[in-house]
């Protein structure tokens, strides 16, 4: 049987890396213990018809019309082999999941260009839908040690219990971000393409990754006197403004917040953090 912990955390590609503010959180020891134990539960649930369709948050725009409907499919053994074959590159694993698990977005068949064009949040929604189509809607945890009282907890987490962020206006492409000294940045939200570019910076320099993201997503900055600088180099922005913009991008990006899931343990009454990783989502693979 394949070891379950072959897929990296979401934290290592996307969410946390692009937030650029916090160190990536390791999966909790409890989660690791759970993943390494034998799995005798979590039998795939028979999916109700229609579970392969979803509505994206932004979708794609073609000749002025927005398309948000998407269709995914249940992953097969061939898909599992293909995903295992891409190695340990987290972005490639994620990309392969999308390319093999998504049938269509709008009227277009999934392809690399389309995958790169999608907002990060839409990509994560699609991966959640692939998970649902393949293993069902519920994440089953048996014997999960409570991080507070250490009692073993059996827990069923429906995928839609994972907190998610919505766009106020899905068709809004540019967003104003107030900066210091009366300046305003105009930004766009990161896509799969941006994510790939950020993750090619491999020397572990988070500041360089932040700069790459800002170089791509900051369209212009207007200072208090009204002077507009188009495409300002990220290195020319103040540390404070960089942080403000990165925080805005992270908070505004729609989609599931896998790292923010928590549950209240009835026995001890405490809220217990349980970050959901890609390895947990696809632990049947
Ligand atoms: Zn507890």
Boltz pocket constraint, residues with backbone or C-beta under 6 A from the ligand:
constraints:
  - pocket:
      binder: B
      contacts: [[A, 146], [A, 147], [A, 148], [A, 149], [A, 150], [A, 151], [A, 265], [A, 267], [A, 268], [A, 269], [A, 270]]
      max_distance: 6.0
